[in-house]
Amino acid sequence: ILPDGSFVSVDNNQWTKESNDIFEKGVFTEITKLGESFLEFRGSSENSVFSGYYLVKSFETQNEMEVLVLQPVDINVSGIFSNGESITLQRKINVE
C-alpha cells in the first residue's frame, strides 16, 4: 500500500499499481552497480510512478509489517545520487 492508498502488487519481476480507476504496470530487475544493489523499474507509460533506479531498504516493524523504502537514485561514473522523494511500501508478514 502506498501513502495515497493505492495498491502495489509485485510478482515474477512484474509490478502493478491500482488506484481508483488508474492502472499501471511494468517490470523490474535487481542489478548491482558500484558495489550496491538496486531495483531498476520500467513502467508501461512515460509518467509511471515507478521508473528508473531505486536503492532499497527493508525492515520489519514490531506489529508484523515489512516495510520497503525505495529511494530513487541517479547512477553515473561519479557515484550514486538521491533523486526525489522515497516511496514507502508496507505489507503484512504472514505469521503462522
Phi, psi and omega per residue, in radians:
I1 nan 2.296 3.056
L2 -1.571 2.819 -3.139
P3 -0.978 -0.483 3.136
D4 -1.429 0.055 3.105
G5 1.581 -0.048 3.125
S6 -1.348 2.726 -3.103
F7 -1.816 2.408 3.095
V8 -2.088 2.287 3.056
S9 -2.046 2.446 3.135
V10 -2.256 2.220 3.140
D11 -2.784 2.299 3.077
N12 0.886 0.846 3.120
N13 1.062 0.425 3.040
Q14 -2.198 2.618 3.097
W15 -2.297 2.661 3.032
T16 -2.380 2.599 3.090
K17 -2.304 2.248 3.131
E18 -2.164 2.289 3.108
S19 -2.644 2.035 -3.075
N20 0.893 -2.048 -3.130
D21 -1.767 0.204 -3.094
I22 -1.782 2.263 -3.133
F23 -2.243 2.168 3.089
E24 -2.154 2.682 3.068
K25 -2.603 2.886 3.129
G26 -3.111 -2.938 -3.133
V27 -2.220 2.818 3.059
F28 -2.571 2.773 3.093
T29 -2.530 2.652 3.072
E30 -1.599 2.318 -3.138
I31 -2.339 2.803 3.058
T32 -2.147 2.189 3.090
K33 -2.444 2.453 3.116
L34 0.907 0.594 3.091
G35 1.363 0.132 -3.135
E36 -2.074 2.615 3.066
S37 -1.669 2.385 -3.123
F38 -2.356 2.835 2.902
L39 -1.880 2.297 3.039
E40 -1.838 2.086 -3.128
F41 -1.829 2.476 2.998
R42 -2.296 2.218 -3.114
G43 -1.752 2.911 -3.134
S44 -1.381 -0.197 3.099
S45 -2.275 2.814 -3.110
E46 -1.139 -0.544 -3.105
N47 -1.752 0.495 -3.098
S48 -1.078 2.543 3.120
V49 -1.133 -0.574 3.087
F50 -1.913 1.980 3.135
S51 -2.755 2.246 3.102
G52 1.780 -2.759 -3.071
Y53 -1.738 2.480 3.122
Y54 -2.348 2.301 2.965
L55 -1.461 2.338 -3.022
V56 -1.945 2.273 2.998
K57 -2.079 2.325 -3.096
S58 -2.246 2.410 3.047
F59 -2.709 2.804 3.108
E60 -1.846 2.504 3.093
T61 -1.701 3.003 -3.128
Q62 -1.300 -0.283 -3.132
N63 -1.748 0.635 3.034
E64 1.042 0.668 3.062
M65 -2.046 2.503 2.985
E66 -1.803 2.351 -3.120
V67 -2.058 2.270 3.021
L68 -1.993 2.229 3.071
V69 -1.930 2.062 3.141
L70 -1.796 1.964 3.132
Q71 -1.765 1.979 3.111
P72 -1.139 2.406 -3.111
V73 -2.409 2.729 2.926
D74 -1.814 2.436 3.128
I75 -2.147 2.205 3.042
N76 -2.559 -3.086 -3.071
V77 -1.107 -0.370 3.130
S78 -1.438 -0.309 3.132
G79 2.532 -2.787 -3.095
I80 -2.028 2.242 -3.067
F81 -2.288 2.306 3.070
S82 -1.037 2.502 -3.079
N83 -2.482 1.380 3.098
G84 1.868 -3.083 -3.089
E85 -1.413 2.539 3.116
S86 -1.294 2.751 3.098
I87 -1.988 2.241 -3.135
T88 -1.900 2.199 3.094
L89 -2.000 2.512 3.114
Q90 -2.261 2.573 2.996
R91 -2.602 2.614 3.122
K92 -1.339 2.362 3.121
I93 -1.491 2.285 3.103
N94 -1.255 2.016 3.121
V95 -2.002 2.192 -3.116
E96 -1.735 nan nan
